[in-house]
């Protein structure tokens, strides 16, 4: 995940000052020295680093901080506030047109993930904003790009406007806007051509497309892995055609995060979305405050809740609750739960969204073994219907058969059966906590271990 190195250094620095009863100017100066190094190491633009350190220093040595009861915590709050401001202050949403259709131009260099991002954005707008998007294949110089967009359209069941490679991108875009009006499609997303570098021909073509109908949004798609180059590209495109926002791709990769911290400050254009993986739903609105919280190890509960809401079926959750209460929870139900949790994304990333997760020893380097979940699934799928419903019938011979069928060991099967039984006991005790006449437990689920 991006920002890991920066997060580690900043968290280490702020921990030193956080608990201090008194904070001197020398303490702040030492902290700012560490912060400066951390930001430069993360490939943040030097001018941006200088401005950030200056702002934090001025606020941190102010009278209100020095004389407060918790100056260390005040300084941490200032760092968080300024980090949030650096990335844009607040979420910047898409400006939809009152006169249909809304036109969004996707621009950028080759290799940044523009075509894939076009599909991801359309999918998100349909799901979250109830829009009816039309994808437009306007990259006539790369037949592969047209084919890719058509494939994405089929995959997502979204319409794609394509006229091959013999018509100019400007004419394709013009016809697409007319088609959208006729078919009552309210959002046109134009996947424009890219180049290996910024050149005059590319910019002129983009200006001509823009002149058809002033786009409501011009999103520049840049690869976060390119660091400061991404900032330079953003500056060039903004000066030439005037972008309205940035989409950063590959922010889940091994990137230092400098582009995300510099782009807003250098171009004065907001980061609108970030790509967090290969899947078509792996595009997230960018929330500066939430990202600042994650960088400083304060968690990101709002994003975690949103992930849960969009991936976990509420009706199923209520049904599961009832099954726990009546002790009728089966291995099939367990498999359902496992599938829904996996849809939320990599478990190690989910864990890092929890507040205070940075204080859990070893979690910063923790990599949840996803293959372990695969083994659990294989074991459950190797059980008969009766065994899933009544695990108590699984004797030694059945355990051997299940282990053989799932490619695991008898020990793996035994471990899962015990964990499942413990979980059912704990849930049963928790559901009985509020019943009249029952003894209130200090820590539900642990009493059974001492019986």
C-alpha positions as a Markdown table, in Angstrom:
| # | Residue | x | y | z |
|---|---|---|---|---|
| 1 | Unk | 0.0 | 0.0 | 0.0 |
| 2 | Unk | 1.2 | 3.6 | -0.7 |
| 3 | Unk | 2.5 | 5.7 | 2.1 |
| 4 | Unk | 3.8 | 2.7 | 4.2 |
| 5 | Unk | 7.3 | 4.2 | 4.5 |
| 6 | Unk | 6.0 | 7.7 | 5.2 |
| 7 | Unk | 3.4 | 6.4 | 7.7 |
| 8 | Unk | 6.0 | 4.4 | 9.6 |
| 9 | Unk | 8.3 | 7.4 | 9.9 |
| 10 | Unk | 5.6 | 10.0 | 10.8 |
| 11 | Unk | 4.0 | 7.7 | 13.3 |
| 12 | Unk | 7.4 | 7.1 | 15.0 |
| 13 | Unk | 8.0 | 10.8 | 15.1 |
| 14 | Unk | 4.6 | 11.8 | 16.5 |
| 15 | Unk | 4.7 | 9.1 | 19.2 |
| 16 | Unk | 7.8 | 10.8 | 20.7 |
| 17 | Unk | 5.9 | 14.1 | 21.1 |
| 18 | Unk | 2.4 | 12.9 | 21.7 |
| 19 | Unk | 2.6 | 12.1 | 25.4 |
| 20 | Unk | 4.7 | 15.1 | 26.4 |
| 21 | Unk | 3.3 | 17.3 | 29.2 |
| 22 | Unk | 5.3 | 20.2 | 27.8 |
| 23 | Unk | 6.6 | 20.8 | 24.3 |
| 24 | Unk | 9.4 | 23.2 | 23.7 |
| 25 | Unk | 10.4 | 25.0 | 20.4 |
| 26 | Unk | 13.4 | 22.6 | 20.3 |
| 27 | Unk | 11.0 | 19.6 | 20.4 |
| 28 | Unk | 8.9 | 21.0 | 17.5 |
| 29 | Unk | 12.1 | 21.8 | 15.6 |
| 30 | Unk | 13.4 | 18.2 | 16.0 |
| 31 | Unk | 10.0 | 16.8 | 15.0 |
| 32 | Unk | 9.8 | 19.0 | 11.9 |
| 33 | Unk | 13.3 | 17.8 | 10.9 |
| 34 | Unk | 12.1 | 14.2 | 11.0 |
| 35 | Unk | 8.9 | 15.1 | 9.1 |
| 36 | Unk | 10.9 | 16.9 | 6.4 |
| 37 | Unk | 13.1 | 13.8 | 5.9 |
| 38 | Unk | 10.0 | 11.5 | 5.8 |
| 39 | Unk | 8.3 | 13.7 | 3.2 |
| 40 | Unk | 11.4 | 14.0 | 1.0 |
| 41 | Unk | 11.9 | 10.2 | 1.3 |
| 42 | Unk | 8.3 | 9.7 | 0.1 |
| 43 | Unk | 9.1 | 11.7 | -3.1 |
| 44 | Unk | 7.0 | 14.7 | -2.2 |
| 45 | Unk | 7.8 | 17.9 | -4.2 |
| 46 | Unk | 10.5 | 19.9 | -2.4 |
| 47 | Unk | 8.5 | 23.2 | -2.6 |
| 48 | Unk | 5.5 | 21.4 | -1.1 |
| 49 | Unk | 7.7 | 20.0 | 1.7 |
| 50 | Unk | 9.1 | 23.4 | 2.6 |
| 51 | Unk | 5.6 | 25.0 | 2.7 |
| 52 | Unk | 4.1 | 22.1 | 4.8 |
| 53 | Unk | 6.9 | 22.2 | 7.4 |
| 54 | Unk | 6.7 | 26.0 | 7.7 |
| 55 | Unk | 2.9 | 25.9 | 8.2 |
| 56 | Unk | 3.0 | 23.2 | 10.9 |
| 57 | Unk | 6.0 | 24.8 | 12.7 |
| 58 | Unk | 4.2 | 28.2 | 12.9 |
| 59 | Unk | 1.0 | 26.7 | 14.3 |
| 60 | Unk | 2.9 | 24.3 | 16.6 |
| 61 | Unk | 4.9 | 26.9 | 18.4 |
| 62 | Unk | 1.9 | 29.2 | 18.9 |
| 63 | Unk | 0.8 | 30.2 | 22.4 |
| 64 | Unk | -2.4 | 28.1 | 22.3 |
| 65 | Unk | -0.4 | 24.9 | 21.8 |
| 66 | Unk | 2.4 | 25.7 | 24.3 |
| 67 | Unk | 0.0 | 26.6 | 27.1 |
| 68 | Unk | -2.5 | 23.8 | 26.5 |
| 69 | Unk | -2.8 | 20.8 | 28.8 |
| 70 | Unk | -2.0 | 18.3 | 26.1 |
| 71 | Unk | 0.5 | 20.1 | 23.8 |
| 72 | Unk | 1.8 | 16.9 | 22.3 |
| 73 | Unk | -1.7 | 15.9 | 21.1 |
| 74 | Unk | -2.3 | 19.4 | 19.8 |
| 75 | Unk | 0.8 | 19.2 | 17.6 |
| 76 | Unk | -0.4 | 15.8 | 16.3 |
| 77 | Unk | -3.7 | 17.4 | 15.4 |
| 78 | Unk | -2.0 | 20.2 | 13.6 |
| 79 | Unk | 0.0 | 17.7 | 11.5 |
| 80 | Unk | -3.2 | 15.9 | 10.7 |
| 81 | Unk | -5.0 | 19.1 | 9.8 |
| 82 | Unk | -2.2 | 20.3 | 7.5 |
| 83 | Unk | -1.8 | 16.9 | 5.9 |
| 84 | Unk | -5.5 | 16.9 | 5.1 |
| 85 | Unk | -5.3 | 20.4 | 3.7 |
| 86 | Unk | -2.3 | 19.5 | 1.6 |
| 87 | Unk | -4.3 | 16.7 | -0.1 |
| 88 | Unk | -7.3 | 19.0 | -0.8 |
| 89 | Unk | -9.1 | 19.5 | 2.6 |
| 90 | Unk | -12.3 | 17.7 | 1.8 |
| 91 | Unk | -13.6 | 15.2 | -0.8 |
| 92 | Unk | -14.2 | 16.7 | -4.2 |
| 93 | Unk | -17.3 | 15.3 | -5.9 |
| 94 | Unk | -18.2 | 15.0 | -9.6 |
| 95 | Unk | -20.0 | 18.0 | -11.0 |
| 96 | Unk | -23.0 | 16.6 | -12.9 |
| 97 | Unk | -24.6 | 18.8 | -15.5 |
| 98 | Unk | -28.2 | 20.0 | -15.2 |
| 99 | Unk | -28.4 | 19.8 | -19.0 |
| 100 | Unk | -28.0 | 16.2 | -20.1 |
| 101 | Unk | -25.7 | 14.5 | -20.8 |
| 102 | Unk | -22.9 | 15.1 | -18.4 |
| 103 | Unk | -19.6 | 14.8 | -20.3 |
| 104 | Unk | -16.4 | 13.5 | -18.7 |
| 105 | Unk | -13.2 | 13.4 | -20.6 |
| 106 | Unk | -10.5 | 10.9 | -19.5 |
| 107 | Unk | -7.0 | 12.1 | -20.5 |
| 108 | Unk | -3.5 | 10.9 | -19.7 |
| 109 | Unk | -0.4 | 9.3 | -21.1 |
| 110 | Unk | -0.2 | 5.7 | -22.3 |
| 111 | Unk | 0.2 | 3.0 | -19.6 |
| 112 | Unk | -1.5 | 5.0 | -16.8 |
| 113 | Unk | -4.5 | 2.7 | -16.8 |
| 114 | Unk | -6.9 | 5.2 | -18.5 |
| 115 | Unk | -9.1 | 2.7 | -20.3 |
| 116 | Unk | -9.6 | 0.4 | -17.3 |
| 117 | Unk | -10.2 | 3.5 | -15.1 |
| 118 | Unk | -12.9 | 4.6 | -17.6 |
| 119 | Unk | -14.8 | 1.3 | -17.0 |
| 120 | Unk | -14.3 | 1.5 | -13.2 |
| 121 | Unk | -15.6 | 5.1 | -13.1 |
| 122 | Unk | -18.7 | 4.2 | -15.2 |
| 123 | Unk | -19.4 | 1.2 | -12.9 |
| 124 | Unk | -19.1 | 3.3 | -9.8 |
| 125 | Unk | -21.3 | 6.1 | -11.1 |
| 126 | Unk | -24.0 | 3.6 | -12.0 |
| 127 | Unk | -23.8 | 1.9 | -8.6 |
| 128 | Unk | -23.3 | 4.9 | -6.3 |
| 129 | Unk | -25.0 | 7.7 | -8.2 |
| 130 | Unk | -27.7 | 5.9 | -10.2 |
| 131 | Unk | -26.3 | 7.2 | -13.5 |
| 132 | Unk | -26.7 | 5.7 | -17.0 |
| 133 | Unk | -23.2 | 5.9 | -18.5 |
| 134 | Unk | -22.1 | 5.5 | -22.1 |
| 135 | Unk | -18.4 | 4.6 | -22.7 |
| 136 | Unk | -16.8 | 6.2 | -25.7 |
| 137 | Unk | -13.9 | 4.5 | -27.5 |
| 138 | Unk | -12.0 | 7.6 | -28.9 |
| 139 | Unk | -8.5 | 6.2 | -28.9 |
| 140 | Unk | -8.3 | 5.4 | -32.6 |
| 141 | Unk | -4.5 | 5.0 | -32.6 |
| 142 | Unk | -4.6 | 1.8 | -30.5 |
| 143 | Unk | -7.1 | -0.8 | -31.8 |
| 144 | Unk | -6.3 | -2.7 | -28.6 |
| 145 | Unk | -7.7 | 0.1 | -26.5 |
| 146 | Unk | -11.0 | 0.0 | -28.4 |
| 147 | Unk | -11.2 | -3.8 | -28.0 |
| 148 | Unk | -10.3 | -3.4 | -24.3 |
| 149 | Unk | -13.1 | -0.9 | -23.7 |
| 150 | Unk | -15.6 | -3.1 | -25.6 |
| 151 | Unk | -14.6 | -6.1 | -23.4 |
| 152 | Unk | -15.0 | -4.0 | -20.2 |
| 153 | Unk | -18.4 | -2.8 | -21.5 |
| 154 | Unk | -19.6 | -6.4 | -22.0 |
| 155 | Unk | -18.2 | -7.4 | -18.6 |
| 156 | Unk | -20.0 | -4.6 | -16.8 |
| 157 | Unk | -23.1 | -4.7 | -19.1 |
| 158 | Unk | -22.6 | -1.1 | -20.1 |
| 159 | Unk | -23.0 | 0.4 | -23.6 |
| 160 | Unk | -19.9 | 1.3 | -25.5 |
| 161 | Unk | -19.9 | 3.8 | -28.4 |
| 162 | Unk | -17.3 | 2.6 | -30.9 |
| 163 | Unk | -16.7 | 3.5 | -34.6 |
| 164 | Unk | -13.4 | 1.7 | -35.2 |
| 165 | Unk | -10.2 | 3.5 | -36.3 |
| 166 | Unk | -11.2 | 5.2 | -39.5 |
| 167 | Unk | -13.1 | 8.1 | -38.0 |
| 168 | Unk | -11.5 | 11.0 | -36.1 |
| 169 | Unk | -11.7 | 11.0 | -32.3 |
| 170 | Unk | -13.5 | 14.4 | -32.5 |
| 171 | Unk | -16.2 | 13.0 | -34.8 |
| 172 | Unk | -16.6 | 9.9 | -32.7 |
| 173 | Unk | -17.1 | 12.0 | -29.6 |
| 174 | Unk | -19.6 | 14.3 | -31.3 |
| 175 | Unk | -21.7 | 11.3 | -32.5 |
| 176 | Unk | -21.4 | 9.7 | -29.1 |
| 177 | Unk | -22.9 | 12.8 | -27.4 |
| 178 | Unk | -25.8 | 12.9 | -29.9 |
| 179 | Unk | -26.4 | 9.1 | -29.4 |
| 180 | Unk | -26.5 | 9.6 | -25.6 |
| 181 | Unk | -29.2 | 12.3 | -26.0 |
| 182 | Unk | -31.3 | 10.0 | -28.2 |
| 183 | Unk | -30.9 | 7.0 | -25.9 |
| 184 | Unk | -31.4 | 9.0 | -22.7 |
| 185 | Unk | -28.0 | 8.1 | -21.3 |
| 186 | Unk | -27.1 | 10.8 | -18.8 |
| 187 | Unk | -23.3 | 10.4 | -18.6 |
| 188 | Unk | -20.8 | 10.2 | -21.5 |
| 189 | Unk | -17.3 | 9.1 | -20.5 |
| 190 | Unk | -14.8 | 9.6 | -23.3 |
| 191 | Unk | -11.7 | 7.4 | -23.3 |
| 192 | Unk | -9.3 | 9.7 | -25.3 |
| 193 | Unk | -6.0 | 8.7 | -26.9 |
| 194 | Unk | -2.8 | 8.8 | -24.9 |
| 195 | Unk | 0.9 | 9.2 | -25.9 |
| 196 | Unk | 4.2 | 8.1 | -24.4 |
| 197 | Unk | 4.8 | 11.8 | -23.6 |
| 198 | Unk | 3.0 | 15.1 | -23.9 |
| 199 | Unk | 3.0 | 16.5 | -27.4 |
| 200 | Unk | 1.3 | 19.3 | -29.5 |
| 201 | Unk | -0.8 | 16.9 | -31.7 |
| 202 | Unk | -2.3 | 15.2 | -28.6 |
| 203 | Unk | -3.1 | 18.4 | -26.9 |
| 204 | Unk | -4.7 | 19.9 | -30.0 |
| 205 | Unk | -6.9 | 16.8 | -30.4 |
| 206 | Unk | -8.0 | 17.0 | -26.8 |
| 207 | Unk | -8.8 | 20.8 | -27.2 |
| 208 | Unk | -10.9 | 19.9 | -30.3 |
| 209 | Unk | -12.9 | 17.3 | -28.4 |
| 210 | Unk | -13.3 | 19.8 | -25.5 |
| 211 | Unk | -14.7 | 22.4 | -27.9 |
| 212 | Unk | -17.6 | 20.1 | -29.0 |
| 213 | Unk | -19.4 | 20.6 | -25.6 |
| 214 | Unk | -17.5 | 22.0 | -22.7 |
| 215 | Unk | -16.9 | 18.9 | -20.6 |
| 216 | Unk | -18.3 | 18.9 | -17.1 |
| 217 | Unk | -15.1 | 17.1 | -15.9 |
| 218 | Unk | -11.7 | 16.5 | -17.4 |
| 219 | Unk | -10.0 | 13.8 | -15.4 |
| 220 | Unk | -6.3 | 13.3 | -15.8 |
| 221 | Unk | -5.4 | 9.6 | -15.1 |
| 222 | Unk | -1.9 | 9.3 | -13.7 |
| 223 | Unk | 0.1 | 6.3 | -12.3 |
| 224 | Unk | 1.0 | 6.9 | -8.7 |
| 225 | Unk | 4.0 | 4.6 | -9.1 |
| 226 | Unk | 5.7 | 7.3 | -11.3 |
| 227 | Unk | 6.2 | 9.7 | -8.3 |
| 228 | Unk | 7.3 | 13.2 | -9.2 |
| 229 | Unk | 6.8 | 12.5 | -12.9 |
| 230 | Unk | 3.1 | 12.2 | -12.2 |
| 231 | Unk | 3.1 | 15.7 | -10.8 |
| 232 | Unk | 5.0 | 17.0 | -13.9 |
| 233 | Unk | 2.5 | 15.3 | -16.2 |
| 234 | Unk | -0.4 | 16.8 | -14.2 |
| 235 | Unk | 1.1 | 20.3 | -14.5 |
| 236 | Unk | 1.6 | 19.9 | -18.3 |
| 237 | Unk | -2.0 | 18.7 | -19.0 |
| 238 | Unk | -3.4 | 21.3 | -16.7 |
| 239 | Unk | -1.6 | 24.2 | -18.4 |
| 240 | Unk | -2.5 | 22.9 | -21.9 |
| 241 | Unk | -6.2 | 21.9 | -21.6 |
| 242 | Unk | -7.3 | 22.7 | -18.0 |
| 243 | Unk | -8.1 | 19.6 | -16.0 |
| 244 | Unk | -10.8 | 19.5 | -13.3 |
| 245 | Unk | -9.4 | 16.7 | -11.3 |
| 246 | Unk | -7.0 | 13.8 | -11.0 |
| 247 | Unk | -7.5 | 10.0 | -10.8 |
| 248 | Unk | -4.4 | 8.3 | -9.2 |
| 249 | Unk | -4.0 | 4.7 | -10.3 |
| 250 | Unk | -2.0 | 1.9 | -8.6 |
| 251 | Unk | -2.2 | 3.5 | -5.1 |
| 252 | Unk | -2.3 | 0.0 | -3.7 |
| 253 | Unk | 1.1 | -0.8 | -5.2 |
| 254 | Unk | 4.5 | -0.3 | -3.8 |
| 255 | Unk | 4.5 | 3.5 | -4.2 |
| 256 | Unk | 5.9 | 6.1 | -1.8 |
| 257 | Unk | 2.8 | 8.3 | -2.1 |
| 258 | Unk | 4.6 | 11.5 | -3.0 |
| 259 | Unk | 2.4 | 12.1 | -6.0 |
| 260 | Unk | -0.8 | 12.1 | -3.9 |
| 261 | Unk | 0.7 | 14.6 | -1.5 |
| 262 | Unk | 2.1 | 16.9 | -4.2 |
| 263 | Unk | -0.4 | 17.0 | -7.0 |
| 264 | Unk | -3.1 | 19.1 | -5.3 |
| 265 | Unk | -0.6 | 21.6 | -4.0 |
| 266 | Unk | 1.2 | 22.0 | -7.4 |
| 267 | Unk | -1.8 | 22.0 | -9.7 |
| 268 | Unk | -4.5 | 23.3 | -7.4 |
| 269 | Unk | -6.7 | 20.5 | -8.8 |
| 270 | Unk | -8.2 | 17.9 | -6.5 |
| 271 | Unk | -7.6 | 14.2 | -6.5 |
| 272 | Unk | -11.1 | 12.9 | -7.2 |
| 273 | Unk | -10.6 | 9.1 | -7.2 |
| 274 | Unk | -7.9 | 6.6 | -6.4 |
| 275 | Unk | -7.4 | 3.1 | -8.0 |
| 276 | Unk | -6.8 | 0.5 | -5.3 |
| 277 | Unk | -6.5 | -2.7 | -7.3 |
| 278 | Unk | -7.2 | -4.6 | -10.5 |
| 279 | Unk | -10.9 | -5.4 | -10.0 |
| 280 | Unk | -13.5 | -3.3 | -11.7 |
| 281 | Unk | -14.9 | -2.1 | -8.3 |
| 282 | Unk | -11.4 | -1.1 | -7.1 |
| 283 | Unk | -11.9 | 2.6 | -7.6 |
| 284 | Unk | -12.6 | 4.8 | -4.5 |
| 285 | Unk | -13.5 | 8.4 | -4.0 |
| 286 | Unk | -10.5 | 10.2 | -2.5 |
| 287 | Unk | -11.1 | 11.5 | 1.1 |
| 288 | Unk | -8.1 | 13.7 | 2.2 |
| 289 | Unk | -9.0 | 13.6 | 5.9 |
| 290 | Unk | -9.4 | 9.8 | 5.9 |
| 291 | Unk | -6.1 | 9.4 | 4.1 |
| 292 | Unk | -4.4 | 11.7 | 6.6 |
| 293 | Unk | -5.8 | 9.6 | 9.4 |
| 294 | Unk | -4.5 | 6.4 | 7.9 |
| 295 | Unk | -1.0 | 7.9 | 7.3 |
| 296 | Unk | -0.8 | 8.9 | 10.9 |
| 297 | Unk | -2.1 | 5.5 | 12.2 |
| 298 | Unk | -5.5 | 6.8 | 13.4 |
| 299 | Unk | -7.4 | 4.3 | 11.3 |
| 300 | Unk | -10.2 | 4.9 | 8.8 |
| 301 | Unk | -13.5 | 3.6 | 10.3 |
| 302 | Unk | -15.7 | 5.5 | 7.8 |
| 303 | Unk | -14.1 | 3.8 | 4.8 |
| 304 | Unk | -14.3 | 0.5 | 6.6 |
| 305 | Unk | -18.0 | 1.0 | 7.3 |
| 306 | Unk | -18.7 | 2.0 | 3.7 |
| 307 | Unk | -16.8 | -1.1 | 2.5 |
| 308 | Unk | -18.9 | -3.3 | 4.8 |
| 309 | Unk | -22.2 | -1.6 | 3.7 |
| 310 | Unk | -21.5 | -2.1 | 0.0 |
| 311 | Unk | -20.2 | -5.7 | 0.3 |
| 312 | Unk | -22.3 | -7.2 | 3.1 |
| 313 | Unk | -25.9 | -8.0 | 2.5 |
| 314 | Unk | -28.0 | -6.5 | 5.3 |
| 315 | Unk | -30.8 | -9.0 | 5.1 |
| 316 | Unk | -28.3 | -11.9 | 5.3 |
| 317 | Unk | -26.6 | -10.2 | 8.3 |
| 318 | Unk | -29.9 | -10.2 | 10.2 |
| 319 | Unk | -30.6 | -13.8 | 9.2 |
| 320 | Unk | -27.1 | -14.8 | 10.5 |
| 321 | Unk | -27.8 | -12.9 | 13.8 |
| 322 | Unk | -31.0 | -15.0 | 14.2 |
| 323 | Unk | -29.1 | -18.2 | 13.4 |
| 324 | Unk | -26.5 | -17.4 | 16.1 |
| 325 | Unk | -29.2 | -16.7 | 18.6 |
| 326 | Unk | -30.9 | -20.1 | 17.9 |
| 327 | Unk | -27.7 | -22.0 | 17.5 |
| 328 | Unk | -28.7 | -23.0 | 13.9 |
| 329 | Unk | -25.5 | -21.5 | 12.3 |
| 330 | Unk | -24.0 | -24.1 | 9.8 |
| 331 | Unk | -20.8 | -24.4 | 7.8 |
| 332 | Unk | -22.7 | -23.2 | 4.8 |
| 333 | Unk | -23.5 | -20.0 | 6.6 |
| 334 | Unk | -19.9 | -19.7 | 7.7 |
| 335 | Unk | -18.8 | -20.0 | 4.0 |
| 336 | Unk | -21.3 | -17.2 | 3.1 |
| 337 | Unk | -19.7 | -14.9 | 5.8 |
| 338 | Unk | -16.2 | -15.8 | 4.5 |
| 339 | Unk | -17.1 | -14.8 | 0.9 |
| 340 | Unk | -18.6 | -11.5 | 2.0 |
| 341 | Unk | -15.5 | -10.6 | 4.1 |
| 342 | Unk | -13.2 | -11.5 | 1.2 |
| 343 | Unk | -15.2 | -9.1 | -1.1 |
| 344 | Unk | -14.2 | -6.2 | 1.1 |
| 345 | Unk | -10.6 | -6.5 | -0.1 |
| 346 | Unk | -7.2 | -7.7 | 1.3 |
| 347 | Unk | -7.6 | -8.5 | 5.0 |
| 348 | Unk | -4.3 | -6.8 | 6.0 |
| 349 | Unk | -5.6 | -3.6 | 4.4 |
| 350 | Unk | -8.9 | -3.9 | 6.2 |
| 351 | Unk | -7.1 | -4.4 | 9.6 |
| 352 | Unk | -5.0 | -1.2 | 9.0 |
| 353 | Unk | -8.3 | 0.8 | 8.8 |
| 354 | Unk | -9.0 | 0.0 | 12.5 |
| 355 | Unk | -8.1 | 2.9 | 14.9 |
| 356 | Unk | -5.0 | 2.0 | 16.9 |
| 357 | Unk | -4.0 | -0.7 | 14.6 |
| 358 | Unk | -0.6 | 0.9 | 14.3 |
| 359 | Unk | 0.0 | 0.1 | 18.0 |
| 360 | Unk | -0.5 | -3.6 | 17.4 |
| 361 | Unk | 3.0 | -5.0 | 17.4 |
| 362 | Unk | 4.0 | -6.5 | 14.1 |
| 363 | Unk | 0.9 | -5.5 | 12.2 |
| 364 | Unk | 2.8 | -2.9 | 10.1 |
| 365 | Unk | 4.6 | -5.9 | 8.5 |
| 366 | Unk | 1.7 | -8.3 | 8.8 |
| 367 | Unk | 0.5 | -10.0 | 5.7 |
| 368 | Unk | -2.7 | -12.0 | 6.2 |
| 369 | Unk | -2.3 | -15.5 | 4.7 |
| 370 | Unk | -5.1 | -15.5 | 2.1 |
| 371 | Unk | -4.3 | -19.1 | 1.2 |
| 372 | Unk | -5.4 | -20.0 | 4.8 |
| 373 | Unk | -8.9 | -18.8 | 3.9 |
| 374 | Unk | -8.7 | -20.9 | 0.7 |
| 375 | Unk | -7.9 | -24.0 | 2.8 |
| 376 | Unk | -10.9 | -23.3 | 5.0 |
| 377 | Unk | -13.1 | -23.0 | 2.0 |
| 378 | Unk | -11.7 | -26.3 | 0.5 |
| 379 | Unk | -12.4 | -28.2 | 3.8 |
| 380 | Unk | -16.0 | -26.9 | 4.0 |
| 381 | Unk | -16.7 | -27.7 | 0.3 |
| 382 | Unk | -15.4 | -31.3 | 0.9 |
| 383 | Unk | -18.0 | -31.9 | 3.5 |
| 384 | Unk | -21.4 | -33.5 | 2.7 |
| 385 | Unk | -24.6 | -31.5 | 3.2 |
| 386 | Unk | -25.3 | -33.4 | 6.4 |
| 387 | Unk | -21.8 | -32.8 | 7.8 |
| 388 | Unk | -22.1 | -29.1 | 7.2 |
| 389 | Unk | -25.4 | -29.0 | 9.1 |
| 390 | Unk | -24.4 | -31.4 | 11.9 |
| 391 | Unk | -20.6 | -31.3 | 12.3 |
| 392 | Unk | -20.8 | -33.5 | 15.4 |
| 393 | Unk | -21.3 | -36.5 | 13.1 |
| 394 | Unk | -17.8 | -36.0 | 11.7 |
| 395 | Unk | -15.9 | -39.0 | 13.1 |
| 396 | Unk | -12.3 | -40.1 | 12.4 |
| 397 | Unk | -13.0 | -41.7 | 9.0 |
| 398 | Unk | -15.0 | -38.7 | 7.8 |
| 399 | Unk | -12.1 | -36.4 | 8.9 |
| 400 | Unk | -9.7 | -38.5 | 6.8 |
| 401 | Unk | -12.0 | -38.3 | 3.8 |
| 402 | Unk | -12.5 | -34.5 | 4.1 |
| 403 | Unk | -8.7 | -33.9 | 4.5 |
| 404 | Unk | -8.0 | -36.0 | 1.4 |
| 405 | Unk | -10.8 | -34.3 | -0.6 |
| 406 | Unk | -9.6 | -30.8 | 0.3 |
| 407 | Unk | -5.9 | -31.4 | -0.1 |
| 408 | Unk | -5.3 | -30.6 | 3.6 |
| 409 | Unk | -4.2 | -32.5 | 6.7 |
| 410 | Unk | -6.4 | -34.1 | 9.4 |
| 411 | Unk | -4.9 | -31.5 | 11.8 |
| 412 | Unk | -6.3 | -28.7 | 9.6 |
| 413 | Unk | -9.7 | -30.3 | 9.6 |
| 414 | Unk | -9.6 | -30.8 | 13.4 |
| 415 | Unk | -8.5 | -27.2 | 13.9 |
| 416 | Unk | -11.4 | -25.8 | 11.8 |
| 417 | Unk | -14.0 | -28.0 | 13.6 |
| 418 | Unk | -12.7 | -26.8 | 17.0 |
| 419 | Unk | -12.7 | -23.2 | 16.0 |
| 420 | Unk | -16.2 | -23.5 | 14.6 |
| 421 | Unk | -17.5 | -25.1 | 17.8 |
| 422 | Unk | -15.8 | -22.4 | 19.9 |
| 423 | Unk | -17.3 | -19.7 | 17.8 |
| 424 | Unk | -20.8 | -21.2 | 18.1 |
| 425 | Unk | -20.4 | -21.4 | 21.9 |
| 426 | Unk | -19.3 | -17.8 | 22.2 |
| 427 | Unk | -22.1 | -16.5 | 20.0 |
| 428 | Unk | -24.7 | -18.5 | 22.0 |
| 429 | Unk | -23.3 | -17.0 | 25.3 |
| 430 | Unk | -23.3 | -13.5 | 23.8 |
| 431 | Unk | -26.9 | -13.8 | 22.7 |
| 432 | Unk | -27.9 | -14.9 | 26.2 |
| 433 | Unk | -26.2 | -12.0 | 27.9 |
| 434 | Unk | -29.3 | -9.8 | 28.0 |
| 435 | Unk | -31.8 | -12.4 | 28.9 |
| 436 | Unk | -33.5 | -12.0 | 32.2 |
| 437 | Unk | -32.1 | -13.9 | 35.1 |
| 438 | Unk | -28.9 | -14.7 | 33.4 |
| 439 | Unk | -25.6 | -13.8 | 35.0 |
| 440 | Unk | -23.9 | -10.9 | 33.1 |
| 441 | Unk | -20.5 | -12.0 | 31.8 |
| 442 | Unk | -17.4 | -9.7 | 32.1 |
| 443 | Unk | -16.0 | -11.0 | 28.8 |
| 444 | Unk | -18.4 | -13.0 | 26.6 |
| 445 | Unk | -17.1 | -16.2 | 25.2 |
| 446 | Unk | -14.1 | -16.6 | 27.5 |
| 447 | Unk | -16.0 | -18.3 | 30.4 |
| 448 | Unk | -16.3 | -21.5 | 28.4 |
| 449 | Unk | -12.5 | -21.9 | 28.3 |
| 450 | Unk | -12.4 | -22.3 | 32.1 |
| 451 | Unk | -15.2 | -24.9 | 32.4 |
